[in-house]
């Protein structure tokens, strides 16, 4: 990653200063395009990122910290190659399409501050060395005059397409939200409660209906299991909808991956719970252990798609017949 980033910077500096650069950017760019500040090691950034992920930090919080440790994030890439102008086409994996946070904003003015980065680490009780503390105190550029950015794909677009397809299939379709942002298991419980309300009281929608949601939940890891946020959401929902007929919930990462697993997420229904019990698995215990992958593997409810080649957050689709 570092070698490739250095190569990109060296090649761009050879280009005439009046040439416009086309920059294709998507989620995942934070790990693929990186050159730490002088005195910062890649291992430093990896360890801090891992600690933030395990603590349940949001992607915006994680990127705020990473930007202040990098020489190409937080608008610093655009600053380095200035005055060359950049047109960026963006696939957004950040809620509300915050351009300063997508791939950690290499070609966009940074709205975050050093104080915010340090406060995030303090809030999650993550200890850092004096060397890292000093690096974090260096501000990123908060204004740039050589960039323009265009969103060409995001979670709103995929939710709209899902709703359109469900409507064509005969379901009354509703987009509940495109900014779901909370603990994965709490989202699963809430969505499971909505399914119960629809089945038992025919409100707020009457079956057959489709409810679509998009966003990116988080998992505060306290157990020693294996899983991802979409699998954890699906398992929590499965517990809430146990025994219900014609009720299905899909939760998946649009990039085809979910956590450190080969699954994109989970596809559960009212019989997932009983299948787990029959397999000798305690669903509540596995949820508590953050062991959603193992549980859904036992019930046959993992969703495995392989890499999709895109990344626009997560999609949750509920079908109630």
C-alpha positions as CSV (number, residue, x, y, z in Angstrom):
1,X,0.0,0.0,0.0
2,X,2.7,2.5,1.0
3,X,4.9,1.6,-2.0
4,X,1.9,2.0,-4.4
5,X,1.0,5.4,-2.9
6,X,4.5,6.7,-3.2
7,X,4.5,5.6,-6.8
8,X,1.2,7.4,-7.5
9,X,2.5,10.6,-6.0
10,X,5.8,10.4,-7.9
11,X,4.0,9.9,-11.2
12,X,1.5,12.7,-10.6
13,X,4.2,15.1,-9.8
14,X,5.6,14.5,-13.3
15,X,2.4,15.6,-15.0
16,X,2.1,19.2,-16.1
17,X,0.6,21.6,-13.6
18,X,-2.2,22.6,-15.9
19,X,-3.5,19.0,-16.4
20,X,-6.8,17.9,-14.7
21,X,-6.6,14.6,-12.9
22,X,-9.6,12.2,-12.8
23,X,-9.7,10.5,-9.4
24,X,-12.0,7.4,-8.8
25,X,-12.7,7.0,-5.2
26,X,-14.7,4.5,-3.1
27,X,-15.0,3.0,0.3
28,X,-11.9,0.9,1.1
29,X,-9.7,3.6,-0.2
30,X,-8.5,4.3,3.3
31,X,-6.6,1.0,3.4
32,X,-5.5,1.0,-0.3
33,X,-4.2,4.5,-0.5
34,X,-1.9,5.3,2.4
35,X,1.3,7.0,3.4
36,X,1.7,7.7,7.1
37,X,3.1,10.9,8.4
38,X,6.8,11.0,9.0
39,X,7.5,9.1,12.3
40,X,4.3,7.1,12.1
41,X,4.4,3.4,11.1
42,X,1.7,1.5,9.2
43,X,1.5,-0.8,12.2
44,X,0.6,2.1,14.4
45,X,-2.4,2.9,12.2
46,X,-3.5,-0.7,12.0
47,X,-3.5,-1.2,15.7
48,X,-5.4,2.1,16.4
49,X,-8.0,1.2,13.7
50,X,-8.5,-2.3,15.1
51,X,-8.9,-0.9,18.7
52,X,-11.5,1.6,17.4
53,X,-13.4,-1.0,15.5
54,X,-13.6,-3.3,18.6
55,X,-14.7,-0.4,20.7
56,X,-17.7,0.2,18.5
57,X,-16.5,3.5,17.0
58,X,-18.3,4.7,13.9
59,X,-16.6,4.9,10.5
60,X,-16.6,8.7,10.7
61,X,-14.8,8.6,14.1
62,X,-12.3,6.1,12.7
63,X,-11.6,8.2,9.7
64,X,-11.2,11.3,11.8
65,X,-8.3,9.7,13.6
66,X,-6.7,8.1,10.5
67,X,-6.8,11.4,8.6
68,X,-4.6,13.0,11.2
69,X,-2.0,10.3,11.0
70,X,-1.7,10.2,7.2
71,X,0.1,12.4,4.7
72,X,-2.5,11.7,1.9
73,X,-5.8,11.7,3.8
74,X,-7.9,14.6,5.0
75,X,-7.2,16.7,1.9
76,X,-3.5,16.3,2.1
77,X,-3.3,14.4,-1.2
78,X,-4.9,17.3,-3.1
79,X,-2.6,19.7,-1.3
80,X,0.5,17.7,-2.3
81,X,-0.3,17.8,-6.0
82,X,-1.6,21.3,-6.1
83,X,-2.0,23.4,-8.3
84,X,-3.0,20.5,-10.5
85,X,-6.8,20.3,-10.5
86,X,-8.7,17.1,-9.5
87,X,-12.2,15.8,-10.5
88,X,-13.3,13.0,-8.1
89,X,-16.0,10.5,-8.9
90,X,-17.2,9.0,-5.7
91,X,-18.9,5.8,-4.6
92,X,-20.0,6.7,-1.1
93,X,-19.9,4.2,1.8
94,X,-20.4,6.9,4.4
95,X,-23.8,7.9,5.8
96,X,-25.1,11.3,4.5
97,X,-22.3,11.2,1.9
98,X,-19.7,13.1,3.9
99,X,-17.0,13.7,1.4
100,X,-14.5,14.5,4.1
101,X,-14.9,11.0,5.4
102,X,-15.3,8.7,2.3
103,X,-11.9,6.9,2.0
104,X,-10.8,9.5,4.6
105,X,-11.2,12.4,2.2
106,X,-7.9,12.5,0.3
107,X,-9.2,15.2,-2.1
108,X,-11.6,17.1,0.0
109,X,-11.2,19.9,2.7
110,X,-11.2,18.3,6.1
111,X,-13.8,19.6,8.6
112,X,-12.3,17.6,11.5
113,X,-9.7,18.9,13.9
114,X,-6.7,17.5,15.8
115,X,-8.7,18.1,19.0
116,X,-11.5,15.9,17.8
117,X,-9.2,13.1,16.8
118,X,-7.6,13.1,20.3
119,X,-11.0,13.3,22.0
120,X,-12.2,10.2,20.1
121,X,-9.3,8.1,21.3
122,X,-9.8,9.4,24.8
123,X,-13.5,8.6,24.7
124,X,-12.8,4.9,23.8
125,X,-10.0,4.7,26.3
126,X,-7.3,4.0,23.7
127,X,-3.8,4.7,24.9
128,X,-1.3,6.2,22.5
129,X,2.4,7.1,22.6
130,X,3.8,10.6,22.7
131,X,5.0,10.1,19.1
132,X,1.4,9.5,17.9
133,X,0.1,12.2,20.1
134,X,2.4,14.7,18.5
135,X,1.4,13.6,15.0
136,X,-2.3,13.9,15.8
137,X,-1.8,17.6,16.7
138,X,-0.9,18.5,13.1
139,X,-4.0,20.0,11.4
140,X,-5.2,18.9,8.0
141,X,-6.1,21.4,5.3
142,X,-9.6,22.9,5.9
143,X,-9.8,24.6,2.4
144,X,-8.7,23.5,-1.1
145,X,-9.1,25.4,-4.4
146,X,-8.1,22.6,-6.8
147,X,-10.9,20.0,-6.3
148,X,-14.4,19.1,-7.4
149,X,-16.3,16.0,-6.2
150,X,-19.3,14.1,-7.7
151,X,-21.3,11.3,-6.0
152,X,-22.1,8.6,-8.5
153,X,-23.4,5.9,-6.2
154,X,-24.6,5.7,-2.6
155,X,-26.9,3.8,-0.2
156,X,-29.9,6.0,-1.2
157,X,-29.6,4.8,-4.8
158,X,-29.5,1.1,-3.8
159,X,-32.4,1.5,-1.5
160,X,-34.4,3.2,-4.2
161,X,-33.6,0.3,-6.6
162,X,-34.6,-2.3,-4.0
163,X,-37.9,-0.6,-3.4
164,X,-38.6,-0.3,-7.1
165,X,-37.9,-4.0,-7.6
166,X,-40.1,-5.0,-4.7
167,X,-43.0,-2.9,-6.0
168,X,-42.7,-4.5,-9.4
169,X,-43.0,-7.9,-7.6
170,X,-46.3,-6.8,-6.0
171,X,-45.2,-5.7,-2.6
172,X,-46.2,-2.4,-1.0
173,X,-42.7,-0.9,-0.5
174,X,-41.4,1.5,2.0
175,X,-37.9,2.9,2.6
176,X,-37.7,3.2,6.4
177,X,-34.3,4.9,6.5
178,X,-31.1,5.3,4.6
179,X,-29.1,6.4,7.7
180,X,-29.4,3.5,10.1
181,X,-26.6,4.0,12.6
182,X,-26.6,2.2,15.9
183,X,-25.6,-1.1,17.6
184,X,-26.3,-3.9,15.2
185,X,-28.1,-6.1,17.7
186,X,-30.4,-3.2,18.7
187,X,-31.2,-2.5,15.1
188,X,-32.1,-6.2,14.7
189,X,-34.3,-6.2,17.7
190,X,-36.1,-3.0,16.5
191,X,-36.7,-4.3,13.0
192,X,-37.9,-7.7,14.4
193,X,-40.4,-5.8,16.5
194,X,-41.7,-4.0,13.4
195,X,-42.1,-7.4,11.7
196,X,-44.1,-8.6,14.7
197,X,-46.3,-5.5,14.6
198,X,-47.1,-6.1,10.9
199,X,-47.9,-9.8,11.4
200,X,-49.9,-9.4,14.5
201,X,-51.7,-6.1,14.0
202,X,-51.3,-5.2,10.3
203,X,-49.6,-1.9,11.1
204,X,-47.9,0.3,10.2
205,X,-48.2,-1.6,7.0
206,X,-50.5,-4.3,5.7
207,X,-49.0,-7.5,4.2
208,X,-47.7,-8.2,1.6
209,X,-45.2,-5.5,2.1
210,X,-41.5,-4.8,1.8
211,X,-39.5,-2.6,4.2
212,X,-36.1,-1.4,3.1
213,X,-33.4,0.2,5.2
214,X,-29.8,1.3,4.5
215,X,-27.0,2.5,6.6
216,X,-24.1,1.1,8.7
217,X,-24.5,-0.3,12.2
218,X,-21.7,-1.0,14.6
219,X,-20.7,-3.9,16.9
220,X,-19.2,-3.3,20.3
221,X,-17.2,-6.5,20.6
222,X,-17.3,-8.0,24.1
223,X,-17.3,-11.7,23.2
224,X,-14.8,-14.0,21.5
225,X,-16.9,-15.2,18.6
226,X,-16.8,-14.6,14.9
227,X,-19.2,-12.5,12.9
228,X,-20.0,-9.1,11.4
229,X,-22.5,-6.3,11.9
230,X,-25.0,-7.6,9.3
231,X,-24.8,-11.1,10.7
232,X,-25.3,-9.8,14.2
233,X,-28.3,-7.7,13.1
234,X,-29.8,-10.7,11.4
235,X,-29.3,-13.0,14.4
236,X,-30.9,-10.5,16.7
237,X,-33.9,-10.1,14.4
238,X,-34.3,-13.9,14.1
239,X,-34.7,-14.2,17.8
240,X,-37.5,-11.5,17.7
241,X,-39.4,-13.1,14.8
242,X,-39.2,-16.7,15.9
243,X,-42.2,-18.7,14.9
244,X,-43.6,-16.2,12.4
245,X,-44.7,-17.4,9.0
246,X,-43.9,-15.5,5.8
247,X,-41.5,-13.1,7.4
248,X,-37.9,-12.8,6.1
249,X,-35.1,-10.4,6.8
250,X,-31.9,-9.9,4.8
251,X,-29.0,-7.8,6.1
252,X,-25.9,-7.6,3.9
253,X,-22.9,-5.5,3.1
254,X,-23.1,-4.3,-0.4
255,X,-19.4,-5.1,-1.0
256,X,-20.1,-8.8,-0.3
257,X,-18.1,-8.9,3.0
258,X,-19.2,-8.5,6.6
259,X,-16.6,-8.4,9.3
260,X,-13.6,-10.8,9.1
261,X,-15.7,-13.5,7.4
262,X,-16.5,-14.8,3.9
263,X,-20.2,-13.9,4.3
264,X,-21.9,-10.7,3.2
265,X,-24.5,-11.0,6.0
266,X,-27.5,-13.1,7.0
267,X,-30.9,-14.1,5.5
268,X,-33.2,-15.2,8.3
269,X,-36.9,-16.0,8.8
270,X,-39.3,-17.1,11.5
271,X,-37.8,-20.6,11.5
272,X,-34.1,-19.7,12.0
273,X,-34.5,-19.8,15.8
274,X,-35.9,-23.3,15.9
275,X,-33.3,-24.5,13.4
276,X,-30.6,-23.3,15.8
277,X,-32.2,-25.0,18.8
278,X,-32.4,-28.2,16.8
279,X,-28.7,-27.9,16.0
280,X,-27.9,-27.6,19.6
281,X,-27.2,-23.8,19.4
282,X,-28.4,-21.3,22.0
283,X,-29.2,-18.2,19.9
284,X,-29.1,-15.7,22.8
285,X,-25.8,-17.1,24.1
286,X,-24.2,-16.8,20.6
287,X,-25.5,-13.3,20.2
288,X,-23.9,-12.4,23.5
289,X,-20.6,-13.9,22.4
290,X,-20.7,-11.9,19.1
291,X,-20.7,-15.3,17.4
292,X,-23.3,-14.7,14.7
293,X,-21.3,-16.3,11.9
294,X,-21.1,-19.7,13.6
295,X,-24.8,-19.5,14.6
296,X,-26.0,-18.6,11.1
297,X,-23.7,-21.2,9.6
298,X,-25.4,-23.9,11.7
299,X,-28.9,-22.8,10.7
300,X,-27.9,-22.4,7.0
301,X,-28.8,-18.7,7.0
302,X,-25.5,-17.1,6.0
303,X,-25.6,-15.0,2.9
304,X,-22.4,-15.6,0.8
305,X,-22.1,-13.6,-2.4
306,X,-18.4,-13.1,-2.8
307,X,-17.0,-9.7,-3.6
308,X,-19.4,-7.5,-5.5
309,X,-17.0,-4.8,-6.7
310,X,-18.8,-2.0,-5.1
311,X,-19.4,-0.6,-1.6
312,X,-22.3,1.7,-0.7
313,X,-22.9,0.7,3.0
314,X,-25.4,-2.0,4.0
315,X,-28.8,-3.0,2.8
316,X,-31.6,-4.4,5.0
317,X,-34.6,-5.9,3.2
318,X,-37.7,-7.2,5.0
319,X,-40.5,-9.1,3.3
320,X,-43.7,-9.8,5.1
321,X,-46.4,-11.9,3.4
